[in-house]
Amino acid sequence: MFEATLTSKGQLTLPAGIRHALGLAAGVRIVFTPLDDGTVILRAKTRNLLDLQGALPATTSVPTDAMRMGDA
């Protein structure tokens, strides 16, 4: 069993054993699902393709003609 303390700011540090068991690293988003019986399910949020939008810098090195070919 693991325990954690909620801070006055509402923050919670997950115990290392939980982080390791779930393979969690810094920056991973966590989803909490409360159940009617008071149990809370905790899981890492899976990423979808839209989460990556804007992750890479835009480039202007693609010629305009090549971009138009994709529209055809």
mmCIF file of the N, C-alpha and C atoms, coordinates in Angstrom:
data_MODEL
# 
_entry.id   MODEL 
# 
loop_
_atom_site.group_PDB 
_atom_site.id 
_atom_site.type_symbol 
_atom_site.label_atom_id 
_atom_site.label_alt_id 
_atom_site.label_comp_id 
_atom_site.label_asym_id 
_atom_site.label_entity_id 
_atom_site.label_seq_id 
_atom_site.pdbx_PDB_ins_code 
_atom_site.Cartn_x 
_atom_site.Cartn_y 
_atom_site.Cartn_z 
_atom_site.occupancy 
_atom_site.B_iso_or_equiv 
_atom_site.pdbx_formal_charge 
_atom_site.auth_seq_id 
_atom_site.auth_comp_id 
_atom_site.auth_asym_id 
_atom_site.auth_atom_id 
_atom_site.pdbx_PDB_model_num 
ATOM 1   N N  . MET A 1 1  ? 0.844   -1.171 0.000   1.00 0.00 ? 1  MET A N  1 
ATOM 2   C CA . MET A 1 1  ? 0.000   0.000  0.000   1.00 0.00 ? 1  MET A CA 1 
ATOM 3   C C  . MET A 1 1  ? 0.893   1.240  0.000   1.00 0.00 ? 1  MET A C  1 
ATOM 4   N N  . PHE A 1 2  ? 0.481   2.248  -0.740  1.00 0.00 ? 2  PHE A N  1 
ATOM 5   C CA . PHE A 1 2  ? 1.225   3.499  -0.839  1.00 0.00 ? 2  PHE A CA 1 
ATOM 6   C C  . PHE A 1 2  ? 0.361   4.636  -0.313  1.00 0.00 ? 2  PHE A C  1 
ATOM 7   N N  . GLU A 1 3  ? 0.996   5.652  0.232   1.00 0.00 ? 3  GLU A N  1 
ATOM 8   C CA . GLU A 1 3  ? 0.283   6.827  0.717   1.00 0.00 ? 3  GLU A CA 1 
ATOM 9   C C  . GLU A 1 3  ? 0.928   8.083  0.157   1.00 0.00 ? 3  GLU A C  1 
ATOM 10  N N  . ALA A 1 4  ? 0.121   9.126  0.040   1.00 0.00 ? 4  ALA A N  1 
ATOM 11  C CA . ALA A 1 4  ? 0.610   10.434 -0.382  1.00 0.00 ? 4  ALA A CA 1 
ATOM 12  C C  . ALA A 1 4  ? -0.181  11.488 0.379   1.00 0.00 ? 4  ALA A C  1 
ATOM 13  N N  . THR A 1 5  ? 0.384   12.668 0.522   1.00 0.00 ? 5  THR A N  1 
ATOM 14  C CA . THR A 1 5  ? -0.269  13.760 1.239   1.00 0.00 ? 5  THR A CA 1 
ATOM 15  C C  . THR A 1 5  ? -0.651  14.859 0.260   1.00 0.00 ? 5  THR A C  1 
ATOM 16  N N  . LEU A 1 6  ? -1.871  15.334 0.371   1.00 0.00 ? 6  LEU A N  1 
ATOM 17  C CA . LEU A 1 6  ? -2.361  16.424 -0.456  1.00 0.00 ? 6  LEU A CA 1 
ATOM 18  C C  . LEU A 1 6  ? -1.906  17.744 0.155   1.00 0.00 ? 6  LEU A C  1 
ATOM 19  N N  . THR A 1 7  ? -1.295  18.599 -0.657  1.00 0.00 ? 7  THR A N  1 
ATOM 20  C CA . THR A 1 7  ? -0.819  19.888 -0.147  1.00 0.00 ? 7  THR A CA 1 
ATOM 21  C C  . THR A 1 7  ? -1.966  20.892 -0.091  1.00 0.00 ? 7  THR A C  1 
ATOM 22  N N  . SER A 1 8  ? -1.710  22.036 0.530   1.00 0.00 ? 8  SER A N  1 
ATOM 23  C CA . SER A 1 8  ? -2.726  23.084 0.616   1.00 0.00 ? 8  SER A CA 1 
ATOM 24  C C  . SER A 1 8  ? -3.078  23.649 -0.761  1.00 0.00 ? 8  SER A C  1 
ATOM 25  N N  . LYS A 1 9  ? -2.204  23.429 -1.742  1.00 0.00 ? 9  LYS A N  1 
ATOM 26  C CA . LYS A 1 9  ? -2.469  23.868 -3.116  1.00 0.00 ? 9  LYS A CA 1 
ATOM 27  C C  . LYS A 1 9  ? -3.183  22.794 -3.929  1.00 0.00 ? 9  LYS A C  1 
ATOM 28  N N  . GLY A 1 10 ? -3.522  21.679 -3.301  1.00 0.00 ? 10 GLY A N  1 
ATOM 29  C CA . GLY A 1 10 ? -4.211  20.604 -4.008  1.00 0.00 ? 10 GLY A CA 1 
ATOM 30  C C  . GLY A 1 10 ? -3.283  19.715 -4.809  1.00 0.00 ? 10 GLY A C  1 
ATOM 31  N N  . GLN A 1 11 ? -1.987  19.788 -4.541  1.00 0.00 ? 11 GLN A N  1 
ATOM 32  C CA . GLN A 1 11 ? -1.015  18.982 -5.274  1.00 0.00 ? 11 GLN A CA 1 
ATOM 33  C C  . GLN A 1 11 ? -0.740  17.681 -4.539  1.00 0.00 ? 11 GLN A C  1 
ATOM 34  N N  . LEU A 1 12 ? -0.396  16.677 -5.319  1.00 0.00 ? 12 LEU A N  1 
ATOM 35  C CA . LEU A 1 12 ? -0.149  15.351 -4.789  1.00 0.00 ? 12 LEU A CA 1 
ATOM 36  C C  . LEU A 1 12 ? 1.094   14.795 -5.476  1.00 0.00 ? 12 LEU A C  1 
ATOM 37  N N  . THR A 1 13 ? 2.018   14.249 -4.705  1.00 0.00 ? 13 THR A N  1 
ATOM 38  C CA . THR A 1 13 ? 3.186   13.590 -5.280  1.00 0.00 ? 13 THR A CA 1 
ATOM 39  C C  . THR A 1 13 ? 2.934   12.096 -5.266  1.00 0.00 ? 13 THR A C  1 
ATOM 40  N N  . LEU A 1 14 ? 2.965   11.483 -6.452  1.00 0.00 ? 14 LEU A N  1 
ATOM 41  C CA . LEU A 1 14 ? 2.770   10.037 -6.520  1.00 0.00 ? 14 LEU A CA 1 
ATOM 42  C C  . LEU A 1 14 ? 4.004   9.342  -5.971  1.00 0.00 ? 14 LEU A C  1 
ATOM 43  N N  . PRO A 1 15 ? 3.819   8.357  -5.119  1.00 0.00 ? 15 PRO A N  1 
ATOM 44  C CA . PRO A 1 15 ? 4.966   7.618  -4.590  1.00 0.00 ? 15 PRO A CA 1 
ATOM 45  C C  . PRO A 1 15 ? 5.770   6.966  -5.720  1.00 0.00 ? 15 PRO A C  1 
ATOM 46  N N  . ALA A 1 16 ? 7.066   6.866  -5.518  1.00 0.00 ? 16 ALA A N  1 
ATOM 47  C CA . ALA A 1 16 ? 7.956   6.298  -6.537  1.00 0.00 ? 16 ALA A CA 1 
ATOM 48  C C  . ALA A 1 16 ? 7.516   4.904  -6.961  1.00 0.00 ? 16 ALA A C  1 
ATOM 49  N N  . GLY A 1 17 ? 7.046   4.090  -6.023  1.00 0.00 ? 17 GLY A N  1 
ATOM 50  C CA . GLY A 1 17 ? 6.606   2.736  -6.365  1.00 0.00 ? 17 GLY A CA 1 
ATOM 51  C C  . GLY A 1 17 ? 5.456   2.723  -7.358  1.00 0.00 ? 17 GLY A C  1 
ATOM 52  N N  . ILE A 1 18 ? 4.541   3.673  -7.223  1.00 0.00 ? 18 ILE A N  1 
ATOM 53  C CA . ILE A 1 18 ? 3.416   3.785  -8.158  1.00 0.00 ? 18 ILE A CA 1 
ATOM 54  C C  . ILE A 1 18 ? 3.918   4.270  -9.514  1.00 0.00 ? 18 ILE A C  1 
ATOM 55  N N  . ARG A 1 19 ? 4.780   5.289  -9.501  1.00 0.00 ? 19 ARG A N  1 
ATOM 56  C CA . ARG A 1 19 ? 5.324   5.808  -10.764 1.00 0.00 ? 19 ARG A CA 1 
ATOM 57  C C  . ARG A 1 19 ? 6.064   4.722  -11.528 1.00 0.00 ? 19 ARG A C  1 
ATOM 58  N N  . HIS A 1 20 ? 6.863   3.942  -10.825 1.00 0.00 ? 20 HIS A N  1 
ATOM 59  C CA . HIS A 1 20 ? 7.620   2.871  -11.487 1.00 0.00 ? 20 HIS A CA 1 
ATOM 60  C C  . HIS A 1 20 ? 6.694   1.765  -11.981 1.00 0.00 ? 20 HIS A C  1 
ATOM 61  N N  . ALA A 1 21 ? 5.710   1.391  -11.177 1.00 0.00 ? 21 ALA A N  1 
ATOM 62  C CA . ALA A 1 21 ? 4.788   0.315  -11.559 1.00 0.00 ? 21 ALA A CA 1 
ATOM 63  C C  . ALA A 1 21 ? 3.989   0.672  -12.812 1.00 0.00 ? 21 ALA A C  1 
ATOM 64  N N  . LEU A 1 22 ? 3.656   1.956  -12.960 1.00 0.00 ? 22 LEU A N  1 
ATOM 65  C CA . LEU A 1 22 ? 2.870   2.396  -14.112 1.00 0.00 ? 22 LEU A CA 1 
ATOM 66  C C  . LEU A 1 22 ? 3.737   2.922  -15.249 1.00 0.00 ? 22 LEU A C  1 
ATOM 67  N N  . GLY A 1 23 ? 5.043   2.984  -15.037 1.00 0.00 ? 23 GLY A N  1 
ATOM 68  C CA . GLY A 1 23 ? 5.942   3.486  -16.073 1.00 0.00 ? 23 GLY A CA 1 
ATOM 69  C C  . GLY A 1 23 ? 5.745   4.969  -16.349 1.00 0.00 ? 23 GLY A C  1 
ATOM 70  N N  . LEU A 1 24 ? 5.458   5.743  -15.307 1.00 0.00 ? 24 LEU A N  1 
ATOM 71  C CA . LEU A 1 24 ? 5.193   7.170  -15.468 1.00 0.00 ? 24 LEU A CA 1 
ATOM 72  C C  . LEU A 1 24 ? 6.478   7.979  -15.383 1.00 0.00 ? 24 LEU A C  1 
ATOM 73  N N  . ALA A 1 25 ? 6.573   8.991  -16.207 1.00 0.00 ? 25 ALA A N  1 
ATOM 74  C CA . ALA A 1 25 ? 7.721   9.901  -16.195 1.00 0.00 ? 25 ALA A CA 1 
ATOM 75  C C  . ALA A 1 25 ? 7.200   11.327 -16.085 1.00 0.00 ? 25 ALA A C  1 
ATOM 76  N N  . ALA A 1 26 ? 8.085   12.246 -15.826 1.00 0.00 ? 26 ALA A N  1 
ATOM 77  C CA . ALA A 1 26 ? 7.705   13.653 -15.713 1.00 0.00 ? 26 ALA A CA 1 
ATOM 78  C C  . ALA A 1 26 ? 6.998   14.112 -16.985 1.00 0.00 ? 26 ALA A C  1 
ATOM 79  N N  . GLY A 1 27 ? 5.938   14.872 -16.819 1.00 0.00 ? 27 GLY A N  1 
ATOM 80  C CA . GLY A 1 27 ? 5.201   15.409 -17.958 1.00 0.00 ? 27 GLY A CA 1 
ATOM 81  C C  . GLY A 1 27 ? 4.040   14.556 -18.425 1.00 0.00 ? 27 GLY A C  1 
ATOM 82  N N  . VAL A 1 28 ? 3.940   13.323 -17.936 1.00 0.00 ? 28 VAL A N  1 
ATOM 83  C CA . VAL A 1 28 ? 2.833   12.449 -18.328 1.00 0.00 ? 28 VAL A CA 1 
ATOM 84  C C  . VAL A 1 28 ? 1.557   12.957 -17.671 1.00 0.00 ? 28 VAL A C  1 
ATOM 85  N N  . ARG A 1 29 ? 0.486   13.020 -18.442 1.00 0.00 ? 29 ARG A N  1 
ATOM 86  C CA . ARG A 1 29 ? -0.800  13.439 -17.890 1.00 0.00 ? 29 ARG A CA 1 
ATOM 87  C C  . ARG A 1 29 ? -1.496  12.219 -17.291 1.00 0.00 ? 29 ARG A C  1 
ATOM 88  N N  . ILE A 1 30 ? -2.135  12.434 -16.143 1.00 0.00 ? 30 ILE A N  1 
ATOM 89  C CA . ILE A 1 30 ? -2.809  11.364 -15.414 1.00 0.00 ? 30 ILE A CA 1 
ATOM 90  C C  . ILE A 1 30 ? -4.313  11.620 -15.447 1.00 0.00 ? 30 ILE A C  1 
ATOM 91  N N  . VAL A 1 31 ? -5.088  10.571 -15.672 1.00 0.00 ? 31 VAL A N  1 
ATOM 92  C CA . VAL A 1 31 ? -6.546  10.660 -15.662 1.00 0.00 ? 31 VAL A CA 1 
ATOM 93  C C  . VAL A 1 31 ? -7.039  9.962  -14.399 1.00 0.00 ? 31 VAL A C  1 
ATOM 94  N N  . PHE A 1 32 ? -7.866  10.658 -13.619 1.00 0.00 ? 32 PHE A N  1 
ATOM 95  C CA . PHE A 1 32 ? -8.467  10.102 -12.409 1.00 0.00 ? 32 PHE A CA 1 
ATOM 96  C C  . PHE A 1 32 ? -9.943  9.853  -12.697 1.00 0.00 ? 32 PHE A C  1 
ATOM 97  N N  . THR A 1 33 ? -10.408 8.627  -12.458 1.00 0.00 ? 33 THR A N  1 
ATOM 98  C CA . THR A 1 33 ? -11.811 8.287  -12.658 1.00 0.00 ? 33 THR A CA 1 
ATOM 99  C C  . THR A 1 33 ? -12.411 7.856  -11.330 1.00 0.00 ? 33 THR A C  1 
ATOM 100 N N  . PRO A 1 34 ? -13.253 8.711  -10.709 1.00 0.00 ? 34 PRO A N  1 
ATOM 101 C CA . PRO A 1 34 ? -13.873 8.337  -9.436  1.00 0.00 ? 34 PRO A CA 1 
ATOM 102 C C  . PRO A 1 34 ? -15.047 7.386  -9.670  1.00 0.00 ? 34 PRO A C  1 
ATOM 103 N N  . LEU A 1 35 ? -15.136 6.361  -8.837  1.00 0.00 ? 35 LEU A N  1 
ATOM 104 C CA . LEU A 1 35 ? -16.239 5.410  -8.898  1.00 0.00 ? 35 LEU A CA 1 
ATOM 105 C C  . LEU A 1 35 ? -17.211 5.689  -7.756  1.00 0.00 ? 35 LEU A C  1 
ATOM 106 N N  . ASP A 1 36 ? -18.426 5.171  -7.875  1.00 0.00 ? 36 ASP A N  1 
ATOM 107 C CA . ASP A 1 36 ? -19.465 5.415  -6.871  1.00 0.00 ? 36 ASP A CA 1 
ATOM 108 C C  . ASP A 1 36 ? -19.099 4.909  -5.483  1.00 0.00 ? 36 ASP A C  1 
ATOM 109 N N  . ASP A 1 37 ? -18.265 3.873  -5.405  1.00 0.00 ? 37 ASP A N  1 
ATOM 110 C CA . ASP A 1 37 ? -17.922 3.291  -4.103  1.00 0.00 ? 37 ASP A CA 1 
ATOM 111 C C  . ASP A 1 37 ? -16.760 4.010  -3.411  1.00 0.00 ? 37 ASP A C  1 
ATOM 112 N N  . GLY A 1 38 ? -16.292 5.139  -3.977  1.00 0.00 ? 38 GLY A N  1 
ATOM 113 C CA . GLY A 1 38 ? -15.194 5.890  -3.377  1.00 0.00 ? 38 GLY A CA 1 
ATOM 114 C C  . GLY A 1 38 ? -13.832 5.515  -3.930  1.00 0.00 ? 38 GLY A C  1 
ATOM 115 N N  . THR A 1 39 ? -13.768 4.491  -4.743  1.00 0.00 ? 39 THR A N  1 
ATOM 116 C CA . THR A 1 39 ? -12.522 4.081  -5.383  1.00 0.00 ? 39 THR A CA 1 
ATOM 117 C C  . THR A 1 39 ? -12.197 5.048  -6.517  1.00 0.00 ? 39 THR A C  1 
ATOM 118 N N  . VAL A 1 40 ? -10.925 5.312  -6.717  1.00 0.00 ? 40 VAL A N  1 
ATOM 119 C CA . VAL A 1 40 ? -10.492 6.164  -7.824  1.00 0.00 ? 40 VAL A CA 1 
ATOM 120 C C  . VAL A 1 40 ? -9.539  5.362  -8.694  1.00 0.00 ? 40 VAL A C  1 
ATOM 121 N N  . ILE A 1 41 ? -9.821  5.316  -9.979  1.00 0.00 ? 41 ILE A N  1 
ATOM 122 C CA . ILE A 1 41 ? -8.942  4.650  -10.937 1.00 0.00 ? 41 ILE A CA 1 
ATOM 123 C C  . ILE A 1 41 ? -7.985  5.699  -11.490 1.00 0.00 ? 41 ILE A C  1 
ATOM 124 N N  . LEU A 1 42 ? -6.707  5.385  -11.489 1.00 0.00 ? 42 LEU A N  1 
ATOM 125 C CA . LEU A 1 42 ? -5.667  6.283  -11.967 1.00 0.00 ? 42 LEU A CA 1 
ATOM 126 C C  . LEU A 1 42 ? -4.997  5.626  -13.161 1.00 0.00 ? 42 LEU A C  1 
ATOM 127 N N  . ARG A 1 43 ? -4.880  6.371  -14.275 1.00 0.00 ? 43 ARG A N  1 
ATOM 128 C CA . ARG A 1 43 ? -4.195  5.818  -15.443 1.00 0.00 ? 43 ARG A CA 1 
ATOM 129 C C  . ARG A 1 43 ? -3.510  6.932  -16.203 1.00 0.00 ? 43 ARG A C  1 
ATOM 130 N N  . ALA A 1 44 ? -2.479  6.565  -16.928 1.00 0.00 ? 44 ALA A N  1 
ATOM 131 C CA . ALA A 1 44 ? -1.786  7.540  -17.764 1.00 0.00 ? 44 ALA A CA 1 
ATOM 132 C C  . ALA A 1 44 ? -2.653  7.833  -18.976 1.00 0.00 ? 44 ALA A C  1 
ATOM 133 N N  . LYS A 1 45 ? -2.766  9.107  -19.328 1.00 0.00 ? 45 LYS A N  1 
ATOM 134 C CA . LYS A 1 45 ? -3.562  9.495  -20.485 1.00 0.00 ? 45 LYS A CA 1 
ATOM 135 C C  . LYS A 1 45 ? -2.804  9.116  -21.743 1.00 0.00 ? 45 LYS A C  1 
ATOM 136 N N  . THR A 1 46 ? -3.491  8.445  -22.651 1.00 0.00 ? 46 THR A N  1 
ATOM 137 C CA . THR A 1 46 ? -2.865  8.085  -23.921 1.00 0.00 ? 46 THR A CA 1 
ATOM 138 C C  . THR A 1 46 ? -2.907  9.292  -24.838 1.00 0.00 ? 46 THR A C  1 
ATOM 139 N N  . ARG A 1 47 ? -1.912  9.403  -25.658 1.00 0.00 ? 47 ARG A N  1 
ATOM 140 C CA . ARG A 1 47 ? -1.821  10.535 -26.572 1.00 0.00 ? 47 ARG A CA 1 
ATOM 141 C C  . ARG A 1 47 ? -2.439  10.159 -27.910 1.00 0.00 ? 47 ARG A C  1 
ATOM 142 N N  . ASN A 1 48 ? -3.002  11.142 -28.571 1.00 0.00 ? 48 ASN A N  1 
ATOM 143 C CA . ASN A 1 48 ? -3.451  10.925 -29.937 1.00 0.00 ? 48 ASN A CA 1 
ATOM 144 C C  . ASN A 1 48 ? -2.655  11.847 -30.858 1.00 0.00 ? 48 ASN A C  1 
ATOM 145 N N  . LEU A 1 49 ? -2.856  11.705 -32.125 1.00 0.00 ? 49 LEU A N  1 
ATOM 146 C CA . LEU A 1 49 ? -2.067  12.446 -33.101 1.00 0.00 ? 49 LEU A CA 1 
ATOM 147 C C  . LEU A 1 49 ? -2.224  13.956 -32.949 1.00 0.00 ? 49 LEU A C  1 
ATOM 148 N N  . LEU A 1 50 ? -3.412  14.408 -32.564 1.00 0.00 ? 50 LEU A N  1 
ATOM 149 C CA . LEU A 1 50 ? -3.633  15.845 -32.412 1.00 0.00 ? 50 LEU A CA 1 
ATOM 150 C C  . LEU A 1 50 ? -2.826  16.431 -31.259 1.00 0.00 ? 50 LEU A C  1 
ATOM 151 N N  . ASP A 1 51 ? -2.463  15.610 -30.262 1.00 0.00 ? 51 ASP A N  1 
ATOM 152 C CA . ASP A 1 51 ? -1.631  16.093 -29.159 1.00 0.00 ? 51 ASP A CA 1 
ATOM 153 C C  . ASP A 1 51 ? -0.260  16.548 -29.653 1.00 0.00 ? 51 ASP A C  1 
ATOM 154 N N  . LEU A 1 52 ? 0.178   16.024 -30.785 1.00 0.00 ? 52 LEU A N  1 
ATOM 155 C CA . LEU A 1 52 ? 1.504   16.343 -31.318 1.00 0.00 ? 52 LEU A CA 1 
ATOM 156 C C  . LEU A 1 52 ? 1.503   17.579 -32.208 1.00 0.00 ? 52 LEU A C  1 
ATOM 157 N N  . GLN A 1 53 ? 0.316   18.105 -32.529 1.00 0.00 ? 53 GLN A N  1 
ATOM 158 C CA . GLN A 1 53 ? 0.226   19.271 -33.397 1.00 0.00 ? 53 GLN A CA 1 
ATOM 159 C C  . GLN A 1 53 ? 1.020   20.432 -32.804 1.00 0.00 ? 53 GLN A C  1 
ATOM 160 N N  . GLY A 1 54 ? 1.898   20.990 -33.594 1.00 0.00 ? 54 GLY A N  1 
ATOM 161 C CA . GLY A 1 54 ? 2.714   22.113 -33.153 1.00 0.00 ? 54 GLY A CA 1 
ATOM 162 C C  . GLY A 1 54 ? 3.981   21.711 -32.420 1.00 0.00 ? 54 GLY A C  1 
ATOM 163 N N  . ALA A 1 55 ? 4.225   20.417 -32.263 1.00 0.00 ? 55 ALA A N  1 
ATOM 164 C CA . ALA A 1 55 ? 5.405   19.960 -31.539 1.00 0.00 ? 55 ALA A CA 1 
ATOM 165 C C  . ALA A 1 55 ? 6.690   20.229 -32.321 1.00 0.00 ? 55 ALA A C  1 
ATOM 166 N N  . LEU A 1 56 ? 6.596   20.223 -33.633 1.00 0.00 ? 56 LEU A N  1 
ATOM 167 C CA . LEU A 1 56 ? 7.760   20.475 -34.476 1.00 0.00 ? 56 LEU A CA 1 
ATOM 168 C C  . LEU A 1 56 ? 7.653   21.865 -35.091 1.00 0.00 ? 56 LEU A C  1 
ATOM 169 N N  . PRO A 1 57 ? 8.777   22.519 -35.279 1.00 0.00 ? 57 PRO A N  1 
ATOM 170 C CA . PRO A 1 57 ? 8.714   23.852 -35.887 1.00 0.00 ? 57 PRO A CA 1 
ATOM 171 C C  . PRO A 1 57 ? 8.249   23.766 -37.341 1.00 0.00 ? 57 PRO A C  1 
ATOM 172 N N  . ALA A 1 58 ? 7.509   24.769 -37.764 1.00 0.00 ? 58 ALA A N  1 
ATOM 173 C CA . ALA A 1 58 ? 7.062   24.824 -39.155 1.00 0.00 ? 58 ALA A CA 1 
ATOM 174 C C  . ALA A 1 58 ? 8.268   25.097 -40.044 1.00 0.00 ? 58 ALA A C  1 
ATOM 175 N N  . THR A 1 59 ? 8.222   24.567 -41.224 1.00 0.00 ? 59 THR A N  1 
ATOM 176 C CA . THR A 1 59 ? 9.322   24.787 -42.158 1.00 0.00 ? 59 THR A CA 1 
ATOM 177 C C  . THR A 1 59 ? 8.761   25.367 -43.449 1.00 0.00 ? 59 THR A C  1 
ATOM 178 N N  . THR A 1 60 ? 9.518   26.208 -44.073 1.00 0.00 ? 60 THR A N  1 
ATOM 179 C CA . THR A 1 60 ? 9.100   26.795 -45.349 1.00 0.00 ? 60 THR A CA 1 
ATOM 180 C C  . THR A 1 60 ? 9.975   26.296 -46.484 1.00 0.00 ? 60 THR A C  1 
ATOM 181 N N  . SER A 1 61 ? 10.711  25.225 -46.260 1.00 0.00 ? 61 SER A N  1 
ATOM 182 C CA . SER A 1 61 ? 11.631  24.740 -47.285 1.00 0.00 ? 61 SER A CA 1 
ATOM 183 C C  . SER A 1 61 ? 10.936  23.879 -48.336 1.00 0.00 ? 61 SER A C  1 
ATOM 184 N N  . VAL A 1 62 ? 9.656   23.569 -48.154 1.00 0.00 ? 62 VAL A N  1 
ATOM 185 C CA . VAL A 1 62 ? 8.936   22.771 -49.148 1.00 0.00 ? 62 VAL A CA 1 
ATOM 186 C C  . VAL A 1 62 ? 8.473   23.711 -50.256 1.00 0.00 ? 62 VAL A C  1 
ATOM 187 N N  . PRO A 1 63 ? 8.854   23.439 -51.494 1.00 0.00 ? 63 PRO A N  1 
ATOM 188 C CA . PRO A 1 63 ? 8.435   24.310 -52.591 1.00 0.00 ? 63 PRO A CA 1 
ATOM 189 C C  . PRO A 1 63 ? 6.914   24.360 -52.704 1.00 0.00 ? 63 PRO A C  1 
ATOM 190 N N  . THR A 1 64 ? 6.402   25.509 -53.107 1.00 0.00 ? 64 THR A N  1 
ATOM 191 C CA . THR A 1 64 ? 4.959   25.693 -53.241 1.00 0.00 ? 64 THR A CA 1 
ATOM 192 C C  . THR A 1 64 ? 4.373   24.694 -54.226 1.00 0.00 ? 64 THR A C  1 
ATOM 193 N N  . ASP A 1 65 ? 5.084   24.397 -55.321 1.00 0.00 ? 65 ASP A N  1 
ATOM 194 C CA . ASP A 1 65 ? 4.579   23.445 -56.313 1.00 0.00 ? 65 ASP A CA 1 
ATOM 195 C C  . ASP A 1 65 ? 4.384   22.068 -55.694 1.00 0.00 ? 65 ASP A C  1 
ATOM 196 N N  . ALA A 1 66 ? 5.294   21.653 -54.829 1.00 0.00 ? 66 ALA A N  1 
ATOM 197 C CA . ALA A 1 66 ? 5.173   20.346 -54.178 1.00 0.00 ? 66 ALA A CA 1 
ATOM 198 C C  . ALA A 1 66 ? 3.968   20.329 -53.251 1.00 0.00 ? 66 ALA A C  1 
ATOM 199 N N  . MET A 1 67 ? 3.684   21.447 -52.615 1.00 0.00 ? 67 MET A N  1 
ATOM 200 C CA . MET A 1 67 ? 2.528   21.515 -51.728 1.00 0.00 ? 67 MET A CA 1 
ATOM 201 C C  . MET A 1 67 ? 1.238   21.429 -52.537 1.00 0.00 ? 67 MET A C  1 
ATOM 202 N N  . ARG A 1 68 ? 1.207   22.046 -53.708 1.00 0.00 ? 68 ARG A N  1 
ATOM 203 C CA . ARG A 1 68 ? 0.015   22.006 -54.560 1.00 0.00 ? 68 ARG A CA 1 
ATOM 204 C C  . ARG A 1 68 ? -0.233  20.601 -55.078 1.00 0.00 ? 68 ARG A C  1 
ATOM 205 N N  . MET A 1 69 ? 0.824   19.829 -55.318 1.00 0.00 ? 69 MET A N  1 
ATOM 206 C CA . MET A 1 69 ? 0.658   18.460 -55.804 1.00 0.00 ? 69 MET A CA 1 
ATOM 207 C C  . MET A 1 69 ? -0.147  17.640 -54.812 1.00 0.00 ? 69 MET A C  1 
ATOM 208 N N  . GLY A 1 70 ? 0.006   17.904 -53.535 1.00 0.00 ? 70 GLY A N  1 
ATOM 209 C CA . GLY A 1 70 ? -0.751  17.180 -52.527 1.00 0.00 ? 70 GLY A CA 1 
ATOM 210 C C  . GLY A 1 70 ? -2.220  17.543 -52.539 1.00 0.00 ? 70 GLY A C  1 
ATOM 211 N N  . ASP A 1 71 ? -2.566  18.719 -53.052 1.00 0.00 ? 71 ASP A N  1 
ATOM 212 C CA . ASP A 1 71 ? -3.960  19.156 -53.111 1.00 0.00 ? 71 ASP A CA 1 
ATOM 213 C C  . ASP A 1 71 ? -4.695  18.563 -54.299 1.00 0.00 ? 71 ASP A C  1 
ATOM 214 N N  . ALA A 1 72 ? -3.978  18.057 -55.273 1.00 0.00 ? 72 ALA A N  1 
ATOM 215 C CA . ALA A 1 72 ? -4.600  17.554 -56.498 1.00 0.00 ? 72 ALA A CA 1 
ATOM 216 C C  . ALA A 1 72 ? -5.292  16.237 -56.276 1.00 0.00 ? 72 ALA A C  1 
# 
